[in-house]
Amino acid sequence: MKIVVLSSLAYSLTNFRGDLLRAMKANGHEVVAVAPDHDEKVERELAESGIAFRTVPMSRAGMNPFADLWLMLQYFFLFLRERPELVLAYTQKPIVYGGLVSRLLGIPRFFPLMSGLGHVFSPDSGVRPLIRSAVARLYRLAVRRAQTIFVFNSDDRRDMLDLGIIGPDQNVLQVPGSGVDLQRFPKVEPPHGRMHFLLVARLLRNKGILEFLEASSVVKRSCDRCEFTVLGHIDGENPAGFTKDEIAGFARDYPVEFVPGTDDVRPFLADSSVFVLPSTYREGLPRTILEALSTGRAVITTDMPGCRDAIDDGSNGFLVKPGNADDLARAMMKFVAEPNLVFDMATRSRTRAERTYDVEIVNRMLLYEMDLLRLSGGPTKPRPTDKPAENLAPRPAFAEKRKVG
């Protein structure tokens, strides 16, 4: 079967979906990966796995209707050339315009991978209701004929129903995010004798950067030995992004080290005590949290869709109020007051990663649902998850797969 995978960033194809693309290829399918940007490293890695790469220009965060119409036309011509039998799309614009073109051309199988509803539907986005309504309508048209809509968290189906994006009859399956490679992110003992709080994210306002800065100042006054690091790329295309000058000012004014983004976060996770992601963004299920769990790190994150799914409050981390620096500081101070929490929660985080978020479990679920899995002995059931989705409806041959709706 020929499969086209649509993305909004080349880097994500190998960093977030690489295992899935290789699994498709290993099951005998022809895979074409699509992104708007050229990335030599990504293209080389895909080629080494026998996966074709195509570019289709896209303004990821722009809202120019003429640019989006051009994107839709580019997808149209791409599909005419490639003749895919199945299209898998993730992130907003690939889902919307890839879905619309799939319907126009009568491509029989379209699967949107909803890794969160995105910035438009976040409470602090500042997007006008009219635009939000228009995006919801486009989503509805794009996914109406989807065989299955994959979601990463237990909130998205209910929210999509409320927004009118889907109807109650549509097939929605919750999977445990994009998964994490447990071998690539082995458990590493947290450092002893020091307290290091690490935030890994794009440098956006809605990732909680400002709250982390304020909370770090509060904690530093009580714990001079504490360390604070923000690791991430500046995203100049995103309206919520910070400028280089703003980041330089933060580094001067707050007790926080800013480190440019990297392709390998493992050394930084290994050097940390606690992972922090105070996001106010409508996340799907942040890959950074899964990597922290696999490494064996306690996590502080917000009680927001996506972020909260991987955390049992008080067991492998703490949930804090979104946009509240004081609440974040209180959670950070709990580790200062009780350093043993770092090590107790580390074990529980790794166990949760092994039971629920192993990338092999996730990929088997996706491939099985898309009827792409070729196993001589029949499908292997993924292990049960420890936070089930609402309204489970298991299927006979895959009884532990989480089905929403």
C-alpha positions in Angstrom: 0.0 0.0 0.0 1.2 3.5 -0.8 1.0 5.9 2.2 1.5 9.7 2.3 2.3 11.2 5.7 1.7 15.0 5.9 3.5 17.1 8.5 4.1 20.8 9.2 7.8 20.4 10.1 10.5 18.1 8.7 12.2 17.7 12.0 9.0 16.1 13.4 9.0 13.3 10.8 12.1 11.7 12.4 11.9 13.0 15.9 8.2 12.3 16.6 7.1 9.9 13.9 10.3 8.2 12.8 9.5 4.9 14.5 6.0 4.9 13.0 7.3 5.6 9.5 9.9 2.8 9.8 7.2 0.4 11.2 5.0 1.1 8.1 8.0 0.4 5.9 8.9 -2.8 7.8 5.3 -4.0 7.2 5.8 -3.8 3.5 4.3 -0.4 2.6 5.6 2.4 0.4 5.9 5.5 2.5 6.2 9.1 1.3 6.8 11.7 4.0 5.9 15.4 3.3 7.0 18.6 5.1 7.2 22.3 4.2 10.9 22.7 4.8 14.1 21.2 3.7 16.2 19.5 6.4 19.3 17.6 5.2 19.6 15.5 8.3 15.9 14.5 8.2 16.1 13.7 4.5 19.2 11.6 4.9 17.6 9.6 7.8 14.4 9.0 5.9 16.4 7.9 2.8 18.4 5.5 4.9 15.1 3.9 6.0 13.8 3.7 2.4 11.2 6.5 2.9 10.7 9.1 0.2 10.6 12.8 1.1 8.6 15.6 -0.6 8.4 19.3 0.2 5.2 21.4 0.1 5.6 25.0 1.2 3.4 26.1 4.1 3.1 29.0 6.5 2.7 27.0 9.7 1.3 29.8 11.8 0.0 32.2 9.2 -3.7 32.8 8.6 -3.6 34.2 5.1 -6.5 32.4 3.2 -4.7 32.8 -0.2 -1.6 31.1 1.2 -3.8 28.3 2.6 -5.6 27.9 -0.7 -2.2 27.5 -2.4 -1.2 24.9 0.1 -4.4 23.0 -0.7 -3.6 23.2 -4.4 -0.1 21.9 -3.7 -1.5 18.9 -1.8 -3.9 18.3 -4.7 -1.1 18.1 -7.3 1.0 16.0 -4.9 -1.8 13.5 -4.4 -2.3 13.3 -8.2 1.4 12.5 -8.7 1.8 10.1 -5.8 -1.6 8.3 -6.0 -1.7 7.3 -2.3 -4.1 4.7 -1.0 -3.9 6.1 2.5 -3.1 9.5 3.9 -2.0 10.1 7.5 -1.9 13.8 8.6 -0.9 15.5 11.8 -1.0 19.1 13.0 -3.7 21.6 12.0 -3.0 22.6 8.4 -2.0 19.2 7.1 -5.1 17.7 8.7 -7.5 20.4 7.4 -6.1 20.7 3.8 -4.9 17.2 3.5 -8.4 16.0 4.6 -10.2 18.3 2.2 -8.0 17.2 -0.8 -8.5 13.5 0.2 -12.2 14.0 0.0 -12.0 15.9 -3.3 -9.9 13.1 -4.9 -11.8 10.2 -3.4 -8.8 8.8 -1.6 -10.3 5.9 0.2 -8.5 6.1 3.6 -7.7 9.2 5.5 -6.5 9.2 9.1 -5.9 12.4 11.1 -3.6 12.2 14.1 -4.8 14.9 16.4 -1.8 15.7 18.5 -3.8 18.4 20.3 -6.3 21.0 19.0 -3.6 23.6 18.9 -3.1 27.3 19.5 -6.4 28.4 18.0 -8.4 26.6 20.6 -6.2 27.5 23.6 -8.0 29.7 26.2 -5.2 32.4 26.1 -4.7 32.3 22.3 -6.4 35.7 21.7 -8.0 34.3 18.5 -11.3 35.9 17.7 -14.4 33.7 18.0 -15.2 34.1 14.3 -11.9 32.7 13.3 -12.1 29.9 15.8 -15.5 29.0 14.4 -14.2 29.1 10.9 -11.3 26.8 11.8 -13.7 24.4 13.5 -15.8 24.3 10.4 -12.8 23.5 8.2 -11.8 20.8 10.6 -15.3 19.3 10.4 -15.3 19.2 6.6 -11.8 17.7 6.6 -12.4 14.8 9.0 -16.0 14.0 8.1 -14.9 11.0 6.0 -11.9 9.9 8.2 -11.9 6.2 8.9 -10.5 6.9 12.4 -9.5 10.0 14.2 -6.6 9.4 16.5 -6.4 11.6 19.7 -3.7 11.7 22.3 -5.7 12.7 25.4 -9.0 12.1 27.1 -10.3 15.6 26.6 -10.1 16.0 22.8 -13.1 14.0 21.7 -15.4 15.8 24.1 -14.0 19.1 23.0 -14.3 18.3 19.3 -17.9 17.3 19.9 -18.6 20.6 21.7 -16.9 22.6 18.9 -18.9 20.8 16.2 -15.7 19.3 14.7 -17.0 15.8 14.9 -20.3 14.1 15.3 -21.1 11.4 17.9 -21.1 8.7 15.2 -17.5 9.2 14.2 -14.7 6.8 15.1 -12.3 8.3 17.6 -9.4 6.3 19.1 -7.2 7.5 22.0 -3.6 6.3 21.8 -0.8 7.1 24.3 0.7 10.0 22.5 3.5 9.4 20.0 5.2 7.0 22.5 8.8 7.0 23.6 11.7 4.7 22.8 12.5 3.2 26.1 16.0 2.1 24.9 16.9 5.5 23.5 15.7 7.1 26.8 16.9 4.6 29.5 16.3 5.3 33.1 19.1 7.5 34.6 19.6 8.0 38.3 18.8 11.7 39.2 21.8 13.7 40.5 22.5 13.6 44.2 23.3 16.6 46.4 21.7 19.3 44.0 18.3 20.3 42.7 18.1 21.1 39.0 14.7 22.1 37.4 14.6 21.7 33.6 12.1 23.0 31.1 12.3 21.8 27.5 10.0 23.5 25.0 9.9 25.9 22.1 10.3 29.4 23.5 6.7 30.5 23.4 4.6 32.4 25.9 2.0 29.6 26.0 4.6 27.0 27.1 4.8 28.7 30.5 8.2 30.3 30.1 7.3 33.4 32.0 5.7 31.5 34.9 8.9 29.3 35.1 11.0 32.5 35.3 8.9 34.0 38.1 8.7 30.7 40.0 12.5 30.2 39.7 13.1 33.6 41.3 10.9 32.6 44.2 12.6 29.3 44.7 16.1 30.7 44.3 15.5 33.0 47.3 14.9 30.0 49.5 17.4 27.6 47.8 20.5 29.2 46.6 21.9 25.8 45.4 19.0 25.2 43.1 19.6 25.4 39.3 17.1 26.3 36.6 17.4 25.7 32.8 15.3 26.4 29.8 16.2 24.4 26.7 14.5 25.3 23.4 14.4 26.9 20.0 13.1 30.4 19.3 10.1 30.1 17.0 10.0 33.3 14.9 6.9 32.2 12.9 4.7 31.7 16.0 2.8 34.8 17.3 3.4 33.6 20.8 7.2 33.4 20.3 9.8 35.4 22.1 12.5 37.4 20.3 16.3 36.9 20.8 16.5 40.2 22.6 13.7 39.2 25.0 15.4 35.9 25.8 18.7 37.7 26.4 16.9 40.0 28.8 15.4 37.1 30.7 18.8 35.5 31.1 20.1 38.7 32.7 17.1 39.3 35.0 16.3 35.8 36.2 18.4 33.0 37.8 17.7 30.8 34.7 20.1 29.5 32.1 18.8 29.5 28.5 20.3 26.8 26.3 19.6 26.7 22.5 17.5 23.8 21.3 19.2 20.5 20.5 18.5 17.3 18.6 19.5 15.3 21.7 17.9 16.2 25.0 19.1 13.1 26.8 22.2 14.7 28.5 20.0 17.5 29.8 17.4 15.2 31.1 20.1 13.1 32.8 21.5 16.2 34.5 18.1 17.3 35.8 16.3 16.5 39.0 12.8 17.5 38.0 11.2 18.2 34.6 8.9 21.2 34.4 6.4 22.0 31.6 4.0 24.8 32.8 2.1 24.9 29.5 -1.1 26.8 28.9 -1.3 25.4 25.4 -3.8 22.9 24.2 -1.3 20.0 24.1 -2.0 16.6 22.7 0.4 14.7 24.9 3.8 16.4 25.0 6.6 14.2 23.8 9.0 16.0 26.2 6.9 14.7 29.2 7.1 11.1 27.9 10.9 11.4 27.4 11.2 12.7 31.0 9.1 9.8 32.3 11.2 7.3 30.4 14.4 8.8 31.8 12.9 8.5 35.3 12.1 12.1 36.2 9.4 13.6 38.4 7.3 16.0 36.4 5.6 19.3 37.3 3.1 20.3 34.7 -0.2 22.1 34.4 -3.7 20.7 34.9 -4.4 21.1 31.2 -5.6 18.7 28.5 -2.7 16.5 27.3 -0.3 17.6 30.1 -2.3 16.0 32.9 -2.8 12.6 31.2 0.6 11.2 32.0 0.8 12.5 35.6 -0.8 11.1 38.7 -0.7 14.1 41.0 1.4 13.4 44.0 2.7 10.1 42.6 5.0 10.7 39.7 4.8 14.5 39.7 2.5 17.5 40.5 -0.2 19.3 38.6 -0.3 23.0 39.0 -2.8 25.7 37.9 -2.1 27.0 34.4 -0.7 30.5 34.2 0.0 30.6 38.0 3.7 31.2 38.9 2.9 31.0 42.6 1.4 27.6 42.4 4.3 26.4 40.2 6.8 27.8 42.8 5.0 25.9 45.6 5.3 22.6 43.7 9.0 23.2 43.0 9.5 24.0 46.7 8.1 20.6 47.7 11.1 19.0 46.1 13.4 21.4 47.9 11.8 20.5 51.2 11.7 16.8 50.5 14.6 15.8 48.1 13.7 12.1 48.4 10.6 12.8 46.3 12.9 13.2 43.3 14.0 9.6 43.6 10.6 8.1 44.7 8.9 9.7 41.8 11.6 8.8 39.4 10.8 5.1 39.8 7.1 5.6 39.3 7.7 7.7 36.2 9.8 5.0 34.6 7.3 2.3 35.4 4.5 4.4 33.9 6.5 4.9 30.7 7.1 1.1 30.5 3.5 0.2 31.1 1.8 2.8 28.9 4.0 4.9 26.6 6.4 2.4 25.0 6.5 3.4 21.3 6.1 -0.2 20.2 2.8 -0.3 22.0 1.6 2.9 20.4 2.8 1.9 16.9 1.1 -1.5 17.0 -2.2 0.3 18.0 -1.9 2.7 15.1 -0.9 0.1 12.5 -3.6 -2.3 13.6 -6.3 0.4 13.4 -5.1 1.5 9.9 -5.0 -2.2 8.8 -1.3 -1.9 8.1 0.0 -4.6 10.5 1.3 -7.8 8.9 1.9 -10.5 11.5 1.8 -14.2 10.7 0.5 -15.1 14.2 -2.2 -12.5 14.3 -2.2 -9.1 16.0 -0.3 -8.8 19.3 -2.4 -7.0 21.9 -0.8 -3.9 23.4 -0.4 -3.9 27.1 -3.2 -2.1 29.0 -2.8 1.5 29.8 -3.0 2.8 33.4 -5.2 5.8 32.7 -8.1 4.5 30.5 -10.0 6.9 28.2 -13.7 7.4 28.8 -16.3 5.3 27.1 -14.1 2.4 26.2 -15.3 0.2 23.5 -12.8 -2.6 22.9 -12.7 -4.6 19.7 -12.7 -8.4 19.7 -9.2 -9.0 18.2 -7.6 -6.1 20.0 -9.3 -6.1 23.4 -7.0 -3.7 25.2 -6.9 -1.0 22.6 -8.4 2.2 24.0 -11.4 3.3 22.0 -13.2 6.6 22.7 -16.8 7.0 21.7 
